[in-house]
Amino acid sequence: MRVDLVTLFPELFDAFLTTSFVGKACRDGILDVRRRSPREFGLGKHRSVDDTPYGGGSGMVMRVDVLVACFESLDADAPGGVRARRVLLTPQGVPFDQRAAVRLSREPALMLVCGRYEGFDERVRGHVDEEISLGDFVMTGGEVAAMAIVEATARLLPGVLGNADSLTFESHGDEGLLEYPQYTRPAEFRGQGVPDVLKNGNHAEIESYRRREAELRTAARRPDLTARSRGPR
């Protein structure tokens, strides 16, 4: 899978792309990440990428001509000629969730467009395939959102995680439930023990216990997920 990052601060990804399983995926050739700054296509001696908004207002707006030039340059030298699916990262986008991660992980190439300043010229939206939001809050740029999407999608690629079962038995996995409670040593800590069922070696009982606990936890903490898991998938 290839990911093209459009960002004014490509250096923010240095540690992220060389650490943990994302770094391993890059080293193993499972994940190929390219970074390109719109500044390379900026205007004038200062390589400007933004301008004041028409109609007045505070802040600066990222220019459509500069951004589209950056998009098209990445398409022009895309390995194998594979055009990336363009994703605009904006608070106005559709909320990102596990289903979106699964869907995006099946794309051969993604372009994640990180904004800055007061946002994008509205005409940029006509040059992307979809808009995604990390949640109902605002940050100063899209780089953290891009990292979240890269991590959530990369871990779904074959060969990235050592234990494939981790993708099923976890929160927001195939069942759409929160993960069941997990325990490890010590068997007792400050008066709190481990449920006996997890220590008896009966795998059928353990599986039943974990399923029941996952359903109870989801119903208590995220009833919206309980309703969704009962619907069509």
KAMO-V887545 format. One record per pair of residues at least 24 apart in sequence whose ideal C-beta (glycine too) atoms are under 10 Angstrom apart, sorted by the first residue. I is the first residue (numbers start at 0). J is the second residue. Records with the same first field share a line. If there is no record, write none. Layout:
I = J, J
This chain:
0 = 24, 29, 30, 31, 32, 103, 104, 105, 106, 107, 108, 109, 149, 152, 153, 155, 156, 159
1 = 30, 31, 32, 33, 73, 77, 78, 79, 81, 83, 106, 107, 108, 109, 110
2 = 30, 31, 32, 33, 34, 83, 86, 103, 106, 108, 109, 110, 111, 145, 148, 149, 152, 153
3 = 31, 32, 33, 34, 35, 69, 70, 72, 73, 74, 77, 82, 83, 84, 85, 86, 108, 109, 110, 111, 112
4 = 32, 33, 34, 35, 36, 73, 109, 110, 111, 112, 113, 141, 142, 145, 146, 149
5 = 33, 34, 35, 36, 37, 66, 69, 70, 72, 73, 83, 85, 86, 87, 88, 110, 111, 112, 113, 114, 141, 145
6 = 34, 35, 36, 37, 38, 69, 88, 111, 112, 113, 114, 115, 140, 141, 142, 145
7 = 36, 37, 38, 41, 48, 49, 61, 113, 114, 115, 116, 140, 141, 142
8 = 34, 36, 38, 113, 115, 140, 142
9 = 33, 34, 35, 36, 38, 113, 142
10 = 34, 36
11 = 113, 140, 142, 143, 145, 146
12 = 113, 142, 145, 146, 149
15 = 142, 143, 145, 146, 149, 150
16 = 146, 149
19 = 150, 154
20 = 150, 153, 154, 156, 159, 160, 161
21 = 146, 149, 150, 153, 154, 159
23 = 153, 158, 159, 160, 161
24 = 149, 150, 153, 154, 156, 158, 159, 160
25 = 153
27 = 156, 158, 159
28 = 158
29 = 153, 156, 157, 158, 159
30 = 149, 152, 153, 156, 159
31 = 78, 108
32 = 109, 111, 145, 149, 153
33 = 73, 76, 77, 78, 83, 108, 110
34 = 73
35 = 69, 70, 72, 73, 76, 110
36 = 69, 113
37 = 61, 62, 65, 66, 67, 68, 69, 70, 72, 112, 113, 115
38 = 65, 69
39 = 65, 68, 69, 72
40 = 64, 65, 66, 67, 68, 69, 70, 71, 72
41 = 65, 68, 69
48 = 115, 116
49 = 115, 116, 117, 118, 119, 120
50 = 116, 120
51 = 117
52 = 116, 117, 118, 120
53 = 120
56 = 117
57 = 117
58 = 116, 117, 118
59 = 115, 116, 117, 118
60 = 114, 116, 117, 118, 119, 120, 121, 123
61 = 112, 114, 115, 116, 117, 118, 119, 120, 123
62 = 119, 120, 122, 123
63 = 119, 120, 121, 122, 123, 124, 125, 126
64 = 120, 122, 123
65 = 120, 123
66 = 112, 114, 119, 120, 122, 123, 126, 127
67 = 120, 122, 123, 125, 126, 127
69 = 110, 112
70 = 110, 112, 123, 126, 127
71 = 126
73 = 108, 110
74 = 108, 110
77 = 108, 110
78 = 107, 108
79 = 107, 108
81 = 106, 107, 108
82 = 107, 108, 110, 128
83 = 107, 108, 109, 110, 111, 128
84 = 108, 109, 110, 111, 127, 128, 129
85 = 109, 110, 111, 112, 123, 126, 127, 128, 129, 130
86 = 110, 111, 112, 127, 128, 129, 130, 131, 141, 144, 145, 148
87 = 111, 112, 113, 114, 119, 123, 124, 126, 127, 128, 129, 130, 131, 132, 141
88 = 112, 113, 114, 119, 127, 130, 131, 132, 133, 138, 140, 141, 142, 143, 144, 145, 147, 148
89 = 113, 114, 118, 119, 123, 124, 127, 130, 131, 132, 133, 137, 141, 144
90 = 114, 118, 130, 132, 133, 134, 135, 136, 137, 138, 141, 144
91 = 118, 119, 124, 130, 131, 132
92 = 124, 127, 129, 130, 131, 132, 133, 144
93 = 129, 130, 131, 132
94 = 131, 132, 133, 134, 135
95 = 131, 132, 133, 134, 144, 147, 148, 151
96 = 131, 151, 171, 224, 227
97 = 151, 155, 169, 170, 171, 172, 173, 175, 224
98 = 171, 175, 227, 232
99 = 129, 131, 148, 151, 152
100 = 147, 148, 150, 151, 152, 153, 154, 155, 171
101 = 151, 152, 155, 166, 171, 173
102 = 129, 152
103 = 129, 131, 148, 149, 151, 152, 155
104 = 148, 151, 152, 153, 154, 155, 156, 157, 159
105 = 152, 155, 156
106 = 152
109 = 145, 148, 149, 152
111 = 141, 142, 144, 145, 146, 148, 149, 152
112 = 141, 145
113 = 140, 141, 142, 143, 144, 145, 146
114 = 138, 139, 140, 141, 142, 144
115 = 139, 140, 141, 142
116 = 140
168 = 206, 209, 213
170 = 213, 216, 217, 220, 221, 224
171 = 217, 221, 224
172 = 213
173 = 228, 232
174 = 210, 213, 214, 217, 224, 228, 232
175 = 217, 221, 224, 225, 226, 227, 228, 229, 230, 232
176 = 210, 212, 213, 214, 215, 216, 217, 218, 221, 224, 225, 227, 228
177 = 212, 213, 214, 215, 216, 217, 218, 219, 220, 221, 224, 225
178 = 209, 212, 213, 216, 217
179 = 205, 206, 208, 209, 210, 211, 212, 213, 214, 215, 216, 217
180 = 208, 209, 212, 213, 215, 216
181 = 209
